[in-house]
Amino acid sequence: MAMKQAATTAIRALSSSLISHSSPLVRQLHASAESKKIVGVFYKANEYAAMNPNFVGCVEGALGIREWLESQGHEYIVTDDKEGLDSELEKHIPDLHVLITTPFHPAYVTAERIKKAKNLQLLLTAGIGSDHVDLNAAAAAGLTVAEVTGSNVVSVAEDELMRILILVRNFLPGYHQVVNGEWNVAGIAHRAYDLEGKTIGTVGAGRIGKLLLQRLKPFNCNLLYHDRLKIDPELEKQIGAQFEEDLDAMLPKCDVLVINTPLTDKTRGLFNKERIAKCKKGVLIVNNARGAIMDTQAVVDACNSGHIGGYSGDVWNPQPAPKDHPWRYMPNQAMTPHISGTTIDAQLRYAAGIKDMLERYFKGEEFPAQNYIVKEGQLAPQYR
Ligand SMILES: NC(=O)c1ccc[n+]([C@@H]2O[C@H](COP(=O)([O-])OP(=O)(O)OC[C@H]3O[C@@H](n4cnc5c(N)ncnc54)[C@H](O)[C@@H]3O)[C@@H](O)[C@H]2O)c1
């Protein structure tokens, strides 16, 4: 409590002393009581909007905070029109104070947009993963970037488990046979396996990676993980997962690889041609982390050659994926649009998290520490 008061006092003191627009710290200052312009960029739900009162993650649902914001005198613009100079988002860039967006339909916040956004103070991600923002440019401009850390960890870990099973059991060809009026057991069975006894490795064992390992434990697999940090020894023992310090040494051991790191300068293109070649022939890959962690063409080539035996995930580069994105047409893929972290349960959690942070922003209070991605010119450790 005392710490929180001290932090609030420090921020207020800063706000009166740092008036110079040349200071990079100016724009990170929390709000005063005046009316703010808040813009939300979400996916549009159209005919699905009215089908569930808890469907708050779309344009129409607007995170369920419109009445609350407007009753306090703030302006709240919500749109899905985010690309290009003629977009609705672009119109509001020069005078918005807060931009809320979501990884499922990301507003790409480039250095150019940050430069134009003279009033911008706060970038909030409704979900987890803020790589749609040029984080270095945001840090240099003194902006605060925050996400609802933990909000959809369960949703993603469950989805990854489903994708692992879909690939290992060769589920999709069977489904397509049924839809197409066919019946060919051999066409599925020649490459369908049990999960038990297989080696599964996660690249990244943060919140989602750890939960996936916990969920996998009852399947009696060999569990490996690579991360910059070791899991707490007690939990590691409980899960029975083995730490692999060297990623390249882990790759040839894995029947299934799951990617669970953020997209950073270090992980962009991490799975290029050379690294994929180090994986076991026929490896199954699940990637719900970010599309750009993979080299797009290297994945296509390896799926074509059979070096990757199956690829599933919900993340693409860019999003929405264009109609001609090659991952739509490669063999043995089980891709979907970006959905794993936007279940109705997840939407309610990240909407509540956004409301909480806005409330704190209006009062000049600190956010929960784990939510900060950029604060006072510094990137959070997982993005460095
Ligand atoms: N598909 C979806 O709907 C969805 C939803 C939520 C999150 N995500 C993605 O999943 C990512 C992970 O989420 P989380 O909640 O587990 O985050 P987290 O911060 O709890 O964990 C990330 C882990 O990655 C590790 N890491 C970072 N860089 C690394 C590197 N270069 N090498 C090895 N390990 C590295 C970190 O040490 C950390 O343990 C998010 O950043 C986001 O991109 C996707």
The ligand as an ORCA input file, in Angstrom:
! r2SCAN-3c Opt
* xyz 0 1
  N      -2.865    -17.609    -30.086
  C      -3.325    -16.906    -29.078
  O      -4.533    -16.654    -28.980
  C      -2.374    -16.427    -28.018
  C      -2.906    -16.025    -26.774
  C      -2.017    -15.654    -25.761
  C      -0.661    -15.614    -26.007
  N      -0.172    -15.961    -27.222
  C       1.288    -15.897    -27.509
  O       1.978    -16.723    -26.593
  C       3.103    -16.013    -26.089
  C       3.491    -16.567    -24.732
  O       2.496    -16.253    -23.775
  P       2.745    -16.511    -22.214
  O       1.538    -16.002    -21.491
  O       3.189    -17.909    -21.974
  O       3.968    -15.510    -21.973
  P       5.058    -15.560    -20.816
  O       5.711    -14.213    -20.825
  O       4.470    -16.055    -19.549
  O       6.114    -16.652    -21.336
  C       6.983    -16.439    -22.388
  C       8.229    -17.314    -22.156
  O       9.051    -17.237    -23.319
  C      10.390    -17.178    -22.873
  N      11.232    -16.595    -23.912
  C      11.205    -15.324    -24.400
  N      12.141    -15.190    -25.353
  C      12.775    -16.382    -25.465
  C      13.835    -16.840    -26.277
  N      14.433    -16.038    -27.161
  N      14.227    -18.125    -26.137
  C      13.626    -18.939    -25.232
  N      12.606    -18.564    -24.438
  C      12.193    -17.284    -24.548
  C      10.353    -16.331    -21.612
  O      11.502    -16.544    -20.814
  C       9.066    -16.820    -20.965
  O       9.286    -17.898    -20.082
  C       2.635    -14.554    -26.083
  O       3.719    -13.652    -26.102
  C       1.824    -14.478    -27.353
  O       2.651    -14.160    -28.447
  C      -1.001    -16.372    -28.228
*
